[in-house]
Amino acid sequence: LAMIQNLTRASRRIVTVVPLIRAHRITTVFPVRSFSATQDSAPTPEKPQIIPDDRFEGVGQPFGKEIASILSQPIDDTAVILEKGGSLKVSDEYYKDILNKAFGVGGWALVPCGEIKDLDLSEQDKEKQFISLIREYSLYCHERFVSQAFGETSFYPGKQYYSEATEKIKVSALSRCCKDLGIANELWNKRWSDGWKTRNGVQEWVENISNNKKSLSWRLKDEAWSWPFQKTTSNNNFKKSY
């Protein structure tokens, strides 16, 4: 009987000690750690991941003769746009049409390389109240890197939609990237541009009837001035530029 009583007392001790041991283990194995900014010890910096940059893969490999002939075809005079300041350009649809013919629809892509950046207004620009926006793009054709360029435009807050300005940035970058493919390369040749304006354009003094300002502007020979511009005369001894 004495032996049974001793065993009973020992089992009661084990039962009361085990929970304490378990509670102690939980506290020591999983301690609560504070990550406040006032800690003296700085956290261990993570090891930077090295991501391979393969965006230039395939660069320098020529395209086939059929693609090259499409890209280098002479520009049609009817596709050229003559601006009042005398500069020549083609529409973004022209570039896209050439790229679609050469590489197929979906066979090329203009990929942004970063966010749109707003350049600070300079002292001169503050009077005009516009902001210069830029963004870098890369042109890929058949999954190959072709060119990279910045697009830019002037954004007038309150007078223009921001989405419209971002589209102009993209068009600007596209035209610059297409130079490396030879698309509409004539536009960047001053001699060709001067010859085109001599054949197809005329430079005249015009007046903006909405603000009575005069300027020497260009128009196509087969087109007349439209509102708010009208032909006028000027007494200024101004030499035409070509």
FENPE-V103107 format. One line per field, one symbol per residue. phi: phi as a letter, one per 40 degrees, with the letter a starting at -180 (. if undefined). psi: psi as a letter, one per 40 degrees, with the letter a starting at -180 (. if undefined). burial: + if it has 24 or more other ideal C-beta (glycine too) atoms within 12 Angstrom, else -. A space follows every 10 residues. Layout:
phi->???
psi->???
burial->???
This chain:
phi->.ccccccccc cccccccddc cccccccccb ccbcbccccc cccccccccc cccbcccgcg cccccccccc ccccccdccc bcccchcbab cccccccccc ccbgcgcaab bcbaccbccc ccccccccfb bcbbacbbbb bfgbcbaaac baabbbdgba cccccccccc ccccccccdc cgcfccccbc cccccccccb babacbbccc bgcbacbbac ccbbcbdcca cabbcccbcc bb
psi->dddddddddd dddddddddd dddddddddg ihhhfieeid hiihiihihh hhhfeeheie hiiidddddd deiihhdeeh hhideeiiii iddddddddd ddeiheeiih hieaihhhii hiddeddefi hhhiihihhh hffhhdihih iiihhgheei hddddddddd dddddddede eehfdddehd ddddddddde iihihihhed efhiihiiii deiiiiheii iaiiehghhi i.
burial->---------- ---------- ---------- ---------- ---------- ---------- --+---+--- +---+---++ ++-+-+-+++ -+-++++++- -++----+++ ++---+---- ---------+ ++++++++++ +--+++++++ +++-+----- ----++-+++ ++++++++++ ++++-++--- --+--++--+ ++++++---- ----++++++ --------+- ---------- --
